[in-house]
Amino acid sequence: MSVTITELSEPAPALEPVPETEGKEEQKPDAEPEQRRSMKRRISLADVEMYLRPFDWFGSLRAKIKHKKILSRLRPAKKQKKMGGMSDELRRALCSNSMTSMDMEFVPDLIGKSELLTDDIRKKLCKKIPPRVEGHPWSLIFSSSEHGFSLKSLYRKSSAYECPMLLFVQDTDEQIFGALCSTPIHMSEHYYGTGETFLFTFHEGFRTFAWSGENLYFVRGSPDGLEFGSGDGHYGLYLDGDLYRGRTQRCLTYNNDPLTGSTDFIVRAVELWALT
């Protein structure tokens, strides 16, 4: 017993001091090689890109789908609006044209006061004039009541214009007839004009006589007279230099009937209108 006690009573061996770092986490070194750090940086950036790439692709796809949906909604509406606007304009134009043709037939504006022209005469004649002067106002450039019964005065007034002209004649029987000349009326040794020239009359109803194609004797003016159409010694319409006497016969140029009740007639009034 004494031995055991003695062994137990011996002083315990001194323990070595435990370093303060024992039992604690090992601290990371303050610095790492630059190569390892750069590798970690590259890996981390690559990981981030790999992580974000699907989201980026889905985001762009979502944006494209959204853009297409928006366009698909806007485009039909825009097209419908445009078509609707066009149809409304077309409807208004058609209604306007139908009203003009049926109820409000076009009547050209007159510049000057006429003693011969009525709305009915203008409505009927404006359908026969050349298309190039449709809608143009009619300007009175000569009137026998204002400028006198002189063919030279008529030539002088006509010389200031470069456009087709309408000549109206009224005889003592109050019949109105005349001619459209495709060029200004003037004096010339030769016939002039084009196939647009025609004769017309309101005697026994409105009638026009267009160029027949038989010859080119449309119009010729001289100090002694003004003639429209000729052939075989016959004139479609002839006025003397004093605008006093006239004659109308069937002629080859227009293949026309006489424009008034008698071949020879006495002039009561003459008007010349420029289709400016």
C-alpha atoms as one frame of an Amber mdcrd trajectory, in Angstrom:
protein
   0.000   0.000   0.000   2.752   2.336   0.907   4.371   1.811  -2.458   1.209
   2.593  -4.301   0.682   5.659  -2.233   4.202   6.704  -2.835   3.757   6.380
  -6.602   0.603   8.361  -6.442   2.143  10.946  -4.219   4.832  11.663  -6.740
   4.445  14.988  -8.353   2.812  14.900 -11.766   5.027  15.620 -14.672   4.880
  19.171 -15.791   2.798  19.658 -18.914   4.216  21.569 -21.790   2.452  24.783
 -22.430  -0.001  24.483 -25.257   0.649  26.935 -27.979  -2.005  29.557 -28.224
  -2.665  28.534 -31.777  -3.624  25.024 -30.789  -7.371  24.394 -30.684  -7.979
  27.391 -32.906  -8.520  27.484 -36.652  -5.494  27.819 -38.637  -5.360  31.291
 -40.087  -5.083  31.588 -43.895  -1.898  32.948 -45.156  -1.978  36.595 -45.817
  -0.799  36.261 -49.396  -1.074  33.673 -52.134   0.895  33.313 -55.242  -0.269
  35.687 -57.955  -0.792  32.844 -60.394  -3.295  31.085 -58.144  -5.146  34.327
 -57.492  -5.483  35.102 -61.184  -6.642  31.552 -61.844  -9.332  31.881 -59.205
 -10.376  35.202 -60.688 -10.666  33.671 -64.160 -12.596  30.745 -62.865 -14.958
  32.917 -60.902 -15.639  35.159 -63.928 -16.197  32.151 -66.152 -18.561  30.704
 -63.576 -20.472  33.939 -63.443 -20.745  34.064 -67.212 -21.882  30.467 -67.345
 -24.432  31.239 -64.700 -25.767  34.369 -66.315 -25.744  33.218 -69.914 -29.026
  31.249 -69.727 -30.742  34.176 -68.085 -29.383  36.532 -70.698 -30.628  34.266
 -73.523 -34.047  33.879 -71.925 -34.193  37.615 -71.352 -33.441  38.430 -74.978
 -35.910  35.784 -76.134 -38.545  37.199 -73.818 -37.863  40.696 -75.139 -38.180
  39.512 -78.755 -41.445  37.709 -78.049 -42.774  40.726 -76.226 -41.712  42.992
 -79.112 -43.437  40.740 -81.637 -46.583  40.611 -79.565 -46.639  44.372 -79.323
 -46.117  44.735 -83.074 -48.785  42.146 -83.810 -51.184  44.178 -81.723 -50.221
  47.545 -83.122 -49.877  46.749 -86.816 -53.381  45.426 -87.467 -54.840  48.362
 -85.571 -52.724  50.802 -87.527 -53.583  49.109 -90.804 -57.233  49.010 -89.912
 -57.159  52.660 -88.988 -55.439  53.532 -92.242 -57.810  51.423 -94.291 -60.729
  52.851 -92.427 -59.524  56.365 -93.144 -59.018  55.568 -96.806 -62.404  53.977
 -97.105 -64.004  56.996 -95.495 -62.217  59.314 -97.891 -63.125  57.094-100.813
 -66.726  56.964 -99.658 -66.853  60.739 -99.374 -65.267  61.115-102.812 -67.707
  58.670-104.360 -70.641  60.357-102.698 -69.347  63.723-103.819 -68.876  62.504
-107.383 -72.308  60.930-107.475 -73.859  64.126-106.147 -71.914  66.146-108.687
 -72.904  63.909-111.567 -76.541  63.442-110.590 -77.660  66.476-108.636 -74.934
  69.101-108.984 -73.607  68.822-112.530 -70.387  70.718-112.980 -70.770  74.245
-114.305 -67.565  76.096-115.251 -66.961  79.482-113.686 -67.518  82.472-115.940
 -65.224  85.472-115.886 -67.356  88.144-117.479 -71.063  88.705-118.019 -72.744
  86.764-120.799 -75.905  87.589-122.724 -76.075  84.152-124.342 -74.888  81.483
-121.926 -77.177  79.725-119.487 -76.344  77.091-116.905 -77.859  74.435-119.163
 -75.651  75.463-122.094 -72.553  75.371-119.901 -73.423  71.995-118.383 -73.864
  70.391-121.775 -70.835  71.944-123.424 -68.418  71.248-120.564 -68.926  67.514
-121.201 -67.628  67.915-124.748 -64.617  70.176-124.321 -61.093  68.667-124.465
 -59.991  66.995-121.205 -56.950  69.276-120.964 -59.196  72.267-120.260 -61.843
  70.573-118.132 -62.497  72.569-114.982 -60.894  75.712-116.375 -62.844  78.951
-116.025 -64.298  80.555-119.139 -63.168  84.135-119.718 -65.187  86.439-121.935
 -62.702  88.132-124.269 -65.041  89.440-126.967 -68.693  90.456-126.982 -70.430
  92.137-129.884 -72.541  94.140-127.473 -69.416  95.564-125.845 -66.765  95.571
-128.573 -68.938  96.029-131.645 -69.601  93.908-134.720 -66.063  93.693-136.047
 -64.133  90.538-136.880 -60.862  92.456-136.623 -61.675  93.389-133.031 -62.331
  89.712-132.327 -58.908  88.776-133.733 -57.256  91.498-131.693 -58.848  90.362
-128.440 -58.025  86.729-129.165 -54.333  87.405-129.817 -53.654  87.918-126.088
 -54.494  84.268-125.256 -52.943  80.877-125.950 -55.747  78.414-125.211 -58.795
  76.764-126.761 -61.758  79.062-127.408 -65.523  78.805-127.657 -67.366  80.914
-130.232 -71.093  81.487-129.647 -73.392  82.913-132.271 -77.033  83.890-131.926
 -79.092  84.610-135.029 -82.194  86.735-135.357 -84.315  83.606-134.765 -82.624
  83.413-131.322 -80.953  80.102-132.118 -77.592  79.599-130.443 -74.790  77.655
-132.116 -71.062  77.932-132.650 -67.713  76.137-132.543 -64.879  75.132-130.273
 -61.459  75.956-131.667 -58.566  73.982-130.179 -56.220  76.965-130.726 -56.624
  80.757-130.468 -58.655  82.203-133.329 -56.478  84.349-135.568 -55.924  85.383
-139.159 -54.029  82.958-141.346 -53.649  82.130-145.033 -53.841  78.453-144.176
 -56.185  76.309-142.166 -55.164  75.586-138.589 -56.471  73.718-135.553 -56.585
  70.073-134.493 -59.063  67.240-134.303 -60.315  68.614-130.974 -62.176  71.328
-132.892 -65.926  70.734-133.312 -69.192  72.452-134.173 -72.262  72.552-131.916
 -75.833  73.750-131.984 -78.797  74.056-129.639 -81.234  74.200-132.551 -83.692
  71.323-132.187 -81.756  70.001-129.215 -78.100  69.986-128.264 -75.804  68.349
-130.813 -72.089  68.362-131.528 -70.256  67.524-134.760 -66.701  66.271-134.293
 -63.973  66.010-136.855 -64.839  63.431-139.524 -61.260  62.815-140.605 -62.034
  63.654-144.243 -59.732  66.681-144.373 -57.819  69.131-142.179 -59.816  72.272
-142.901 -60.557  72.990-139.254 -60.412  76.801-139.023 -59.219  79.688-141.154
 -59.443  83.408-140.455 -59.095  86.322-142.818 -60.037  90.016-142.697 -63.101
  89.209-144.800 -64.429  86.233-142.922 -64.021  83.402-140.406 -64.764  79.836
-141.474 -64.979  76.509-139.657 -64.787  73.422-141.865 -64.795  73.302-145.608
 -65.019  70.988-148.582 -66.658  71.125-151.983 -67.217  74.860-151.545 -69.356
  74.400-148.416 -68.643  75.796-144.948 -69.722  74.278-141.695 -69.926  77.786
-140.221 -69.001  81.088-141.824 -69.144  84.674-140.503 -68.364  87.748-142.593
 -65.947  90.522-141.622 -68.721  92.697-140.206 -70.222  89.919-138.113 -73.490
  90.691-139.777 -74.203  87.782-142.099 -73.404  84.118-141.752 -73.810  80.773
-143.436 -73.969  77.146-142.279 -73.886  74.092-144.536 -72.995  70.429-144.448
 -69.227  70.132-144.920 -66.746  67.289-145.224 -64.610  68.364-142.251 -67.339
  67.812-139.650 -70.031  66.007-141.644 -72.499  68.284-139.884 -76.081  69.285
-140.332 -76.836  73.017-140.736 -76.482  74.584-137.308 -79.634  76.691-137.511
 -82.988  76.712-139.313 -81.717  78.298-142.533 -78.488  78.134-144.505 -77.989
  81.902-144.487 -78.723  83.857-141.345 -78.391  87.308-139.794 -76.182  87.621
-136.733 -77.738  89.064-133.618 -74.905  88.516-131.113 -71.427  87.019-130.954
 -69.361  86.038-127.908 -65.866  84.547-127.720 -64.731  82.757-124.552 -61.204
  81.663-123.707 -60.866  78.427-121.720 -58.041  79.766-119.571
